[in-house]
Each structure stands twice: as structure tokens, then as C-alpha cells.
Amino acid sequence: MERDWLRNAIVEFVGTFALIFVGAGSIIATGGQNLVAIALAHGLAIGLMVAAAGQISGGVYNPSLTIALVAARRIGVNRGVYYIVAQLVGALVAALALKAIFPAAAVTAVKLGVPGVGADYGVIAALLAEIIMTFFLMYAVFGVAVDLRGARAIAGLVIGLTITADIFVGGGVSGAAMNPARWFGPAVVQGVYDNWWIYWVGPIVGAVLAALLWNEVYLKGLTSPEAGASSVDIEQTQGAPTPAQAR
């Protein structure tokens, strides 16, 4: 096990906890009726957590992005596994906290904020929405946090705004999870498993497609920082990874 695994795992736990606590919490607090507030809450939570501690673990906070980074050889399998565990546990604890804080009636009314397929949409539409939205999210992550030519100084802002924009479009279609952990915590605590596979398959497929596009097309052949792409696998770094290295 790598030297800094516990520190990295704690960061991933806290960041994912914040996403579910703030994101699902905004759904409960508004009764699911204020899409603007819900979109901003999710985007701000991730943006702030990336800015606050992305320099330690990379600030991934999302199992689908983690899997995509492994597929693109940006992180190793061992790190990917404990990141996913930390993310899912963070989501679960956040959901438990929300259930303890909010009145039972408010929680039940929105199923603890579990993402769901919209009443006017089918499962194929929801799956496609999750693939496309998560593609955009991973696309933004690579653009500002992997490619050294990108706007790394505002990585948190760009990533958070991508999530906000996605929710504006897909919130009513699939719940716009873009993150298996965002589904996992509330679903397990509330016992709601409808169409569970959408929130694993969709985000993973979308994230992997975007990661491979960047890695195998946009960044292919660029092997040095001067050429414009990070060539550092964070498994090989001696200290804590930078956001660019980790993503």
C-alpha cells in the first residue's frame, strides 16, 4: 500500500460526503422543487472540495471518474480501489447524517434525494442522459486538471460549473447523478433501488469514453509538460499528487 493512502482516502471520503450532504440535502430542503438551487448546491459542493483539498488526493470524489482514470492509466488499480471504497463510505455516512437531521416527512417526500428517472422519461433516455452528462464532466476534468495547458488555477470552478450545467439539463430526466456514489448513499439508507443500474453503467461509460478520447487522441504523443500534457502517473509520485497529476 502506498505511503499516503490513509490521507488520500480521508480526503476522498470528506469530499464525497460534502457532495451528498449538500446536494441531496438541497433536494430535501427544497422539496425537490427548486432546480436552480439544487444544481448550484451540487456544483458548489464539488467545486469547493476540489479547490480545498484537490492538491492532496486529486479531488476525484466519484467512482465513475476513478474508474475512468484507471482505464486511462492516470492512476493505478490499487489507488482506484481504495478511492472508490472511501467515496462510497463517504456517501453512505452523509446520507445517514441527512436522515438524522431532516424530518422524516421531508426525507420521505423526496426519497432522501435518491436520483430517479423522470415521470415523462424512459430508462433508455435516462441512461443516455447519464452517459452524456458524465462524458462532459470527465471531459472538463481532463481539460483543466490533466492537460497542463488547461486552466488548472480554476479547475474547481470549471468542474463545479459543468455539474451545475448538467443538472439544469438532466435533472428532470435522470436526476443527473453523474456519480455512482451520489446514488449509492441515499439509495442504501432509504432502501430505494429503482433502476439502480443506470447510475452505475451510465456514469462509468460516459467517463471512460471521455478519458479515452483525451488520453488516446488529444494527448497522444504529448509526453512532457512542455509539450502540453501530464505524463506523470500518480502511483509514481513521492509525495501527495497535484490535481493535475491525480486526474
Buried (B, 14 or more C-beta within 10 A) or exposed (E): EEEBBEEBBBBBBBBBBBBBBBBBBBBBBBEBEBBEEBBBBBBBBBBBBBBBBBBBBBBBBBBBBBBBBBBBEBBBEEBBEBBBBBBBBBBBBBBBBBBEEBEEEBBEBBBBBBBBBBEEBEEEBBBBBBBBBBBBBBBBBBBBBBBBBBEBEBBBBBBBBBBBBBBBBBBBBBBBBBBBBBBBBBBBBBEBEEBBEBBBBBBBBBBBBBBBBBBEEBBEEBEEEEEEBBEBBBBEBEEBBBBBBBB
